[in-house]
Amino acid sequence: MSFPPYAEYKDSGVAWLGAVPEHWELTRIGARFVERREKVSDIDYPPLSVTKNGIVPQLETAAKTDDNDNRKCVLAGDFVINSRSDRKGSSGLSELDGSVSLINTVIRPDDGMHGRFVHHLFRSVAFQEEYYRYGKGIVADLWSTNYGEMKAITLAPPPLAEQKAIAGFLDREVGKIDDLVAEQERLIALLKEKRQAVISHTVTKGLNPNAPLKDSGIAWLGQIPAHWEVASLRWYVTCNSGHSFDTASLSTDRLDGFEVPVFGGNGLMGYTNVGNVNDSALVIGRVGALCGNVHVAPNVVWVTDNALVLRVTKPELSHLYLAWVLMARRLNDLAAKTAQPLITGSQVLDQRSPRPPLGEQMEILSFLESRLSAFDALTAEAQSAITLLTERRAALISAAVTGKIDVRAANASAKPSAEMENA
């Protein structure tokens, strides 16, 4: 669906707004908003989280503090934005009374500003870029924007009735896009679940559904084909961690004349070196959010000290088959349930793995390559759809709140059906 422009425009004089409709008012944030600086306790005012999805009750994953009395008050109808550039997009109109950390800026619009219009305007990509452009800091890629700087930003709000029309249109259209994104996210989650199920079943039960089974004696493994063996990984692999060293030379170092990839717990990273490893090595994240992730290492690799390096030493076990077994095992389940999850090399070596005959391992690998490529293709397609929808969402919001498109007629035509639905 395309939308017409306004009939007449004027130059706003600021880059982020560009030309705006002739009847829209040019003003500054400081003239239309007041900052709320009242400090409160999170006992009296429940803690809130400022996220990219808006203002919500404090998330379980949020960093907690003992300084419970040193919070900023937030009342329903306030707009809250995280002032740090590394939290870009974390903001929203609060529907709740509560409190937020001092790093956030809390402002209250005057009666001429419609809350939902403000919500969309200040969360638009165009405004976010302008907001952080006003920030200051001592680190090149991290700075903060305080209200003293924010209040100088130029706005071009339309009349109140028009703000409400734009907000109503965006609430409806953005909601549709969000529903489509959620649908694709559910599909990705389902594909991930089915992919994991295929891996787990194949590496533990094999490809012959009629093969006689035996109890493996291992809870997570259950029954396995009767002719398979089970043994501790200590019989088949060695395990070491990566080693820290001066990271300053990473950008220029070469190994054997080639650019060298860097592995941590979650794929390419950029920190430390363990040297040359052979092509039967696996890299396993051992700490933090990357704990338990398994990767097949290339022939030459840098590995961080936050990862374990497993080298398969016996020819009867394929390191590729072992990689799938360890993924099925979900090694992060072994991690200590602390603030910083951790698994050790000894824990990994203590794991018992099924071992089919080598020829059967190769058949399993061939089957998984074929089946999983189909899952990966569908996942990539769904992720591409999410990317396009997200770009469409951002473009629509920015165009509507800066007056590049006129959505008043579209909003008016949608009202009768909406009213009938609510009747």
N, C-alpha and C positions, 0 to 999 in steps of 0.2 A: 504494500500500500504506500502510495506517495502522498505528500502533503504540500500545499501551495505555500509560497513565501508570503510575507505581509506586503501590503500595497506600497508603503513608503518606509525608507530606512534613513538613518543618520549615522555618522561616524561617531563611535563611542570615545575614540581617542585612546583606547587601551587595546593591546594586542589580543588578550584572551577573550574579549567580547566581540571585537570587530565591529561591523555594522549592526545596529540594533533597530527594532521598529521605532518609527518616528515618535510615537506617543509614549514610549517607555521612559521612565525617569532615570537619569544618571545620578548616582549618590554613592556614598561610601558606607562600608559596614559599620563604622563608628557612629554614623548618624541614625542607623536603623536598629542597632542591637546594643545591649548592655551586657557587660561581663558579670558572671556570677562567681564571686571569689570566696564565698562563705565556707569555712572549714567545719567539718562535722565528723562524727564518729560513725563507723559502719555498723555499729550496734543500733543506733537510732535511725540511720539511713542505710538500708541494705546495699551491699556492694554490687556494682554493675560492671560489666565488661564492655569496652568500646571496640567493636569488631567491624570487619568489612561487610558484615550483614546487618549492621546497625547496633543499637544499644540493647543489651540483653542482661538478664540476671547473671551474676558472676559465674564464669565457666569453671568447671572443675580443674581444667588445665591451666588456669590463670595463675601467675606468680602471686603468692600470698606474702603479706608483710605483718610484722608485729605492731607497726605504728598505726593502730586502728583509728586513732583520733585525728590523724593528719590526712583527711580526705576532702575532696571538693563536693559540695552539695549539688545535686541535680534534681530539678523538679520537672514533672511531666510538662512537655511543651518546650523544654530547653533543647538547644542543639549542642552536641558534644563532639569534639574532634581531637584526635590524638595529635599532639604538636610535633612528634618526631617523624622525620622523613622516612625512616625505615618502617613506619606503620601507615604508609600512604594508603588512603581509602578507608581507614578505620574511623568511622564517624556516623552520625545519624541523629534524627530527632527522637528524643526519649519519650516514651509513653509511660514511663515509670518514675516515681520518686526514688531517689537513692543517692549513692555516692560513688565517685570515681577517683582514681589516683591523680596526684597533682600534675602529672605530665600532660593531662588533658586540659583543653580550653572549653569552658562552659559559657554559652551566650544565650540571651533571651531576645527574641524578635519583638519589635513593637507591634501595635495593633494593625498596622498597615501591611504587615508581612504574614502571609498564610504559612502555617507550619509545614504542611506537606510540600508546598512549593520550595520552601527553604531546604527541606530534606533532599529533594532532588537536585536543586541548584548546587548546594555545597558538596554533594557527593558526586557531581559530574566530574569527568576526567579533566575538562577544561579548567574548572575551578580548583581542583586538587593541585594541578600543576602550578597555577598562579599562587595558591596559598603557600606551597613549599618554596616557591621562588623568593618569597619575602623572608624566608628563614635565615638564621645565622648559626654558625657552628665552627668548630676547630678541626673537624674531620671532613675530608673532601666529599664523602658519600653519606654523611650523617649530620643532620642539623635540625634545629627546632624553630618553630614559628610561634612567638607569643602573641597575646592579644594586642599589645602595643603596635606590633607590625601588621597583624591581621586587619585591624580596624581601618587601615589606609587603603585596603583593596576596593577598587571601584566596582559597583554593581549597577545593573540596569533592570530593576524590577518593574513589571507591568502593573496596571491597576489591580486592586485586590480581587475583583471579580474574575479578572483574566488569570491571575495567579491560581485561583481555585479551579478554573477550567483546565489549565495546563496540568495542575497536580492531579486532578481527577482522571485526565487522559493518561498520564504517565502511570498512575497507580494501576489502572486497568491494563494498559499495554505491557508494562514492565512485569506485571503479575503473570500475564500469558507467557511471556518469554521465560520467566523464572520457572514456570510449570514445565515448559519444554526442556529447559536445562535439567531440572530435577528428574524428568523422565529419562534423559540420556545418562544421568549419573546413576540412576537405579539400574539401567541396562549394564553399565560398566561394572557395577558392584556384582550383578548377577553373573556376568561373564567371568569376573575374577573368581567368584565362588565356584563356578562350574570348572574353570581351568584348574583350580587347586584340587577339586575332586578328581578330575581326570589324572592329574599327576599322582596324587596319593594312591588311587586305586591301581594304576598301572605299575608303579614301582614296588608296590607291596603284594599285588595279586598276580601280576604278569598278564600275558595276552591270551592265555588259554583258559576259557571259562570252565572247562571240564577237568582241569588239573586237580588231582586230589590235594587236600590241604592238611596242614598240621598246625598246632598251636606254636607260635613263636616264643611264647613266654614273656613277651614284651607288651605292655599295655597299649601303647600307641600303635603298635604294628599289628596286633591281633593274629589272625591266621594267615599263613603264607603257603605257597606251593610246597608240597612235601619234599621235593628234590632240591629245594634251595637250602643254602646254609645261612647261619646267623653267627656273627662274630663281632667282638669289640673292634672299634676303629683303630685301637692301638696296634693291631696286627697288620694294618694296611697303610697307615699314614703317619707322617710326622707333623707336628704342630708348633709353630712359633708365631710371635707377634712381630709386627713391623717395628722399626726403630726410628726414634726421633732424630732429626739433625737440622742444621741451619737451613731454613726454607728460602732464604733470600736468593739462592742460586737456581731455584727450580725453573724460572722463566727462561734461562739461557742454557741450562745443562742439556747434554745429549748423552745417550748411551748407545754405543756401537753405531753412531752416525744417524740415529733415528730419533724423532720426537717420541718421548716415552709417556704413555698414559699413567695417570695417577689414580690409585684405587684406595677407597676407604671402605666404610661399611655399606655405602649406597651408590656404588658406581664411581665414575670419574670425580675426583675431588682435587686436592692440590697441596699436600703438605709435606710428606716425608718419604724416605727411600729405604727399600730393603734390598735392592740390587736385582740381579738377574735370577729369574726362576724358570723352571722348565715348564713344558706345556701340560703337565698333569697337576697343576696347582689350583687350589680354590682359595678365595679370599672371603672371610666371614667377619662381619661387623661384630665387635665384642662389647661395645659400650654405648649408652645413650639411646637416642631414637633409632639408630641404625643397627642396634643390637640384634643379631641373629640373621641378618641379611646375607645371602649367599651369592657369590659371583664366580664365574670361571675366569681365571686370570689369563691374559695373553702371554706370549713367550717372554717378553721383557716388560717389567712393570715396576712402578713405584707403589709402595703400600704404606699407609699411615700406621702409626702405632696404636690407633684405635681399631685395628683389624687384626685378625689371625690369618696366618698363611698355612694351609694344609697341603702337603705334598704326598701324593699316592706313591707308595714304594713297591707295591706288589702288582705284577702284570695281570693277575686274575680279577682285579677290580678296576673298572673304568672310572676315571675321575669325573666324567660327564654323568654317568649313572649315579655316582655318589652325590653329585651336586643335586640331582632331583630328589634323592632320598632325604638329604638334609633339608631341602625345602619342604618336603612332605612332613618332616619331623617337627617343623616350626621351632627352631632353636631358641627363639626369643621366649618361649615358655619356660626355658631353664633359668632365665635371668632372675636375679634377686629383685624382689618387688620393693625397690627403694627409689629415691628421687632420681638416681642415675643408674638405670638398669645395666647389669654387667654379667657377662658370661666369661668363663675362663677356658684356657686350652685344655685343662684336665677334664672339665665337664664335657667338652666336645669329644675328646678321646675316649671317654667312658661310654659314649653312646654305642649301642649295638646296631649293626646294619644288616639288612638282608643281602645275600650275594647269590644271584642266579648264575648259572654257567655263563661264561663270557659271551658266547654266541647269542644267548638269550638277552643279555644286557644290550647288545648291539641292536637287536630287533626292537627292544623297548625304546631305545633312543630314536630309532627311525620312526616309530609310531608316534612318539611324543612330538617330534619335529613337525610331522604332518598335521596332527590334530591341533597343536598349540598355535601353529601359524594361522589357522582359521580363527581361533579366539582372538589372537593379536590383531588380525585385520579388522574384525568387527569392533574391537575396542578402539583402534585408531580411528575408525569411521565415526564412532560415537564421540570421541574426544574432539575430532574435527568439527562436528556439529555443534558441540559446546562452545568451541572457540568462535565460530561464526555467529552463534546466538549472542554470546557475550559482547562481541564487537558491535553487533546490531543494537543491543541494549544500550551500550555506552554512547553510540552515535545518536540514537533517538533521544536520549535524555539531554545530551549536550545541545542538540539542535533545537529542542523544544524550550529549554530554559534560557537560551540566549537569543531566541526569536528568529532563528534561521528558517523555521517552519511555523505555519499558523495552524494550530490543532483545535481551535475553538469550535469550528463546524463539526469536526469529527467527534469531539466530546459531546456537543449538543445532540447529535444524531444518536449517540449511544445511550443517552439518559432515559428515553421512554422504555426501552427494553429492560434496562437495569431496574427501573421503578416497578415494572410489571413483575419482574422476578422477585422483588422484595415485598410485593403486595400480598 
